Amino acid sequence: MEYRFTIALIYDFDGTLSPGNMQEYDFIPAVGKSNKEFWSESNTLAQEQDADGVLTYMARMIQEAKSKGLSLRREAFRESGRNVTFFKGVKEWFARINAYGEARGIRIFHYINSSGLKEIIEGTDIAREFRRIYACSFLYDVDGIAYWPAVAVNYTNKTQFIFKINKGIETVYDSREVNRYVPENERPVPFCHMIYVGDGTTDIPCMRLVKSAGGHSIAVYNPSQKGAHKEMAELIRDQRVNHVCAADYSEGSDIDTVVKTIIDKIDLDDRLKKLEVVK
């Protein structure tokens, strides 16, 4: 099938597609820590050393795994990902949205943009749904053992991946092409064809960037957490996002309706733009 254009749906992971942090389903219990203990130690280390919190949690993962004799192989992290659970409707979401776009001649690409661990996400049931997973990852030695961070994704450098998607650059290491000037009409995914879905403060720069560049940003909240909707609604008041929805991805839910309506709007905008061209 020949598509008219592409829409990029870009998601955070923890708190957006899955409740809680991905390390909490398997890794943290395996090292004998409570969630509170692990994150408190990581945050304390960051504060004491005036370090990046993402780098310190990755360092703590290596330290804790070594101290308990756990495997630091990529396969072990992926195995951990098999235990991650998702919000209602997530597993069925991708095929439904893809079909909705395809019926209109639009190709839908899904991306992850997360401060979580890529290796764990790669082991989840939904990993195959994403064109690219942008997330933290480790360097591995000749024996396949993680020993150092390869990529650390925090709240500000998350925005670089929006530009990579915009220009069709799929490697993390390439910083030259992403800074090369390319006319907007020649970029594979214009900002106005982007939908960003996130849940927290680490997503605000990306949500604001996509919204201000003509795309659409959606803040999601855990419907089981009291007061979460009110907190997210403040992002609309501050003009950081376009919509706030419960993290329920089942058919007919608020986010299902919003995303399909956005796809319709992008479709109509594209058709109108083509009508403006003088023949």
C-alpha positions, 0 to 999 in steps of 0.5 A: 500500500502506498501511504500519503504521509506518516504520523509519529506517535511518541510515548514515554514508558514508565507511568505512560504505558506501564504503571510505575517504573520498569525496574520495580517489576523484577530487578529491584525485588531481585536485589532484595531492595524495596522500591523506596530503598532503591530510589532513595539511595539513587537520589541520595547519591545524585544529590551528594555527588551533584550528579544526573539522577538517570546516571546514578540509577544506572550506576546503582543497578550495576552495583546492586546486581554485582553485589547480589551476583545477578547477571548483567547480560543484555538477555537478563535485562530483557528477561526482566522486561517480560514481567512488566505490566501495562495499563488497560488496553495497551496491548491492543492499542497499536494494531487498532491505531495502525488500522485507523491510519491505514484506512485513511492512507496514513502510515503510523509509526510508534516510538518510545522516548524514555528515561527507562532502560532500553534493554528492559523495554526490548523484553516486553510484550509490546517491544515489536510495536515500535519503530525505534526505542530511544531510552537509556542503555548500557555498554557491554564488554567482550563477554557481554556484561554491562559495565558503563552507561552507553545512553542516558536519557534525562528530561532535557536531552529527550528532546533530541530524539524528537528532532531525530524522528523529524529528520528520519535519523534512527541512530543515537550516535549521529549528532551531525546529521540531526544538526544539518539544515533540512527544509521542513517540507523535506523532513520525513515526519513534520512536527505537525504530524507528531503526537507525544504522549507522556505522564510527568515532569521528564516529558514536559520539554518534549510535550511543550516542544511538539505542541509549540511546533504545531504537533499535539501533546497528550498528558496521561495520568493513572486513573487509580491515583487520587488527584492525578487528573487535577495535577495533569490539568495544570499542564493545560492551564500552563499551555504545555499540553493540548489534552489530558486523558486517563491512561486507559487505551481501550477502544472508546476511551478518552485517549482513543477518541482524542488520538483518532480525532487528531489523526482526522485533523492532520488528515484534513489539514494535509488535504486542505494544504494540497488544495492551496497549491496553485495549479 
